Amino acid sequence: MIVYRRQLTEDDISQLKKDEQLIYYYNNNIAFTVNNNVGEYVLRKRLIYDDKLLEEHSVRTIAQVMKIIKN
């Protein structure tokens, strides 16, 4: 699933199936990818133009994912 030009919602993340990836374009330079693994969400913050990994987090709840993206 790709989310572009709108705010990411908790519903978007809750609809992720196991081993599915969500790509959220935060702005023109940064994108977040969210993977739903068994019992956890893996969140990666990347630069768009060269796919450089800036941060990686492993969290258990959707609220934690939203908090990281908003900060």
Secondary structure as UniProt FT lines:
FT   STRAND          2..3
FT   HELIX           10..14
FT   TURN            18..19
FT   STRAND          21..25
FT   STRAND          30..37
FT   TURN            38..39
FT   STRAND          40..47
FT   TURN            48..50
FT   STRAND          53..59
FT   HELIX           62..70
//
